[in-house]
Amino acid sequence: MMRRRLKEWFSIRLAKNPGQIVLLTILVFNVVFLLLSAFIISRMSLSGTEHLSFIEAAYYTVTMILDAGCVSFVIEDIGQTNAVVAIVCLLIIIVGMVSFTGAVIGYLSNYISSFIENAGSGKRRLHLYNHFIILNWNNRASEIINDLLYMPGRQKVVVFVEEGKERIEKEIYERLADTINTENRRLKKSLASKNFISRRFEYRARKMTNNILSIVREGDIYSSKQLYDISMPRARSVIILGSDNTRSAEENKGNVQTLKTLMQVAEITSAANSNDNQKIIVEISDDWTEELVEKIISYKQVDSKCNIVPIKVHKVLGQLLSQFSITPELNNVYNELLSNKGTTFFEHAVETENDNDYITEYLKTHRHAIPLASLETGGRQHFFYTCGEEQDIFRTCDASSGNYSVSLNPSYRIEKKNVIILGHNSKCHEIMEGFAAFAAEWEEDRDAGRILSIIVIDDAESLERMNNYDEYDFVIETVPTSIYDKETIYGAIEKIVADNDEDISILILSDDYADSENVDATALTNLVYVQDIINNMKAEDPDFDEESIDVVVEIIDPKHYDVVNSYSVKNVVISNRYISKMITQIGEKDAIFDFYQDILTFDTEEGEFDSKEIYAKKVSSYFNEIPGECTVEEFIRAVWEASLNTNYTADGESHTFPAMAIGYVRKGGDVCLFSGDQSASRVCLGECDKVVLYTVH
């Protein structure tokens, strides 16, 4: 019976952990061998050994095994009488070297190698706190990590994927290195006018360094054990990324993997032993997934424990691209506001009954931050600001009591917009919905004529998928053609430019369904066509205003940015970068997501209230007269007070549209957003410049 149990125990241990059995065998054999060797040496009554006790014999046995030269401690003189002892010692040394030195060192070496391999493969638990976790990987992921470079302090990121560890590590390294080199080159250029010593010290103090600790692990993202191994209960934010786009209609109906991952993550972060106020940001790109994510939120979200924020990727990008087509200057404005670099959005929990009263009082005692509006989110009221640093919100001072004022034009109406769309992407429906919301908000405000006219130039198959845009009455024409049909494309664009006196925006879309080898290929080709058309018009008419055509180019791969910029295009939209920047900011302050949704959405007839958006309005049209030079502080307060006292007529009724100036755009496209001490900077606007406003209309 005992024998059977022993055999059973041995077979189980051998099957579950053979390493332990091997180690136990090595230890038992060496202990027995050591004791036996010591006993033999201590008992041999030969000259040179009879004086050794058992303890001494055991000690010298070990020393002989470790160093054969130590045999001299046992045998002082090897003669005929000590030959047997010498042979015994030699056998002990040989067997001991094999069983002790070889076996033990071999086992330890194998254990260390296995330890290193397991650590590298992600099988060992990480003990991290207040870190970011990214689950899955797509073409937006590296931009999320990249934007963390602009955050203060050490940032820790764990990327957990099923495969592709080496490729992802390389992508992260290259993206971060490119940003650091670009920012440091820009810094060197800005310091070029200073003397060598000042330039040297200031560069060393301000240069960008890599503040990101990134760990990439492979494993099963649906495994609770492996999610605990990356310290998910202690994470600051968990970001669940969707897969890259595919042409398969079946796959684009929904994302089951996203739902499965969210359910697993929500189970862990809603537990009592997890950190409070963890953010779970989940990308969704279809209605089916959105509906089920909302159900999971209702079941699993625990207030002040885990806050689940779903980001509708296609809708956000569609809204951005439609706004950039209507007001191209907003590309550079949002590029700064939606990132951690420069002037950006911040929020603070504030209880207020009237936004206008709060803003008026706030401006009397603050000049480092610009108050915008309040929203109730997460059961609390939050006020939103633009400033350079979060602490700027709380810096108080006595505002200047000057008499500077401006006069707004009560008859201001937004100019008619003509847009040419070249190509397509997976967000065409969402882009058109953005245009439709703009048309609904502004067309009723015009006395006559349409506010928006769009012409789409694309291949016949893509136009057919969109039903030739028949449901959108502002799409006045579609031109079916091939990317290789240069004459048709040239003819259509030249005719549109000739038939319209107003400025024209050309939106060049990049096909995000294209394979990796052809990413941005059609967009770059269309860009060459457009640039050639503009050059031809300039050659035929030297007085032709090139700035009357605003070219907005969407690209997917950031590596193509410099290529597009070389064609003098001021508005290059790296679409994935916007989503990445938003995700990074929401990971820090989830309340800001509702504010983003508000500013990116034009009002519709079904809207419950008038939301505010960001506009860039021409100075010569928005003001009755060009504002005189003043400080930023004076300009902000003058525009705010004038907007509260200027009545506009819309829908046959008189309205006031409170407006907050947050910056301006020069005629050439350079953007300046207000931040820092407003009394230390000055504003001098020209009639062709545009003022950046946060306003209802």
ABEGO torsion letter per residue (X at the ends): XAAAAAAAAAAAAAAABAAAAAAAAAAAAAAAAAAAAAAAAAABBBBGAAABBAAAAAAAAAAAAABAAAAAAABABBBAAAAAAAAAAAAAAAAAAAAAAAAAAAAAAAAAAAAAAAAAAGABBBBBBGBBBBBEBBAAAAAAAAAAAABBEBBBBBBBBABGAAAAAAAAAAAAAAAAAAAAAAAAAAAAABBAAAAAAAAAAABBBBABBBBBBBEBAABAAAAAAAGAAABABBBBBBBBBBABAAAAABBAAAAAAAAAAAAAAABAABBBGBBBBBBBABAAAAAAAAAAAAAABBBGABBBBBBBAAAAAAAAAAAAAABAAAAAAAAAAABABEBBBBBBBBBBABAAAAAAAAAAABAABBBABBBBBGGBBBBBBBBABAAAAABBBBBBBBABBBBBBAABBBBBBBBBBBEBBAAAAAAAAAAAAAAAAAAAABABEBABBBBBBBBAAAAAAAGGGAABAABABBBBBBAABAAAAAAAAAAAAAABABBBBBBBBBBAABBAAABGAAAAAAAAAAAAAAAAAAAABAABBAAABBBBBBBABAAAAAAAAAAGBABBBBAAAAAAAAAAAAAABAAAAAAAAAAABBBBAABABBBBBBBBBBAAAABABBBBBBBAAAAAAAAAAAAAABBBBBGGBBBBBBBBBAEBBBAAGBBBBBBEBAAABBBBBBAABBBBBBBAX
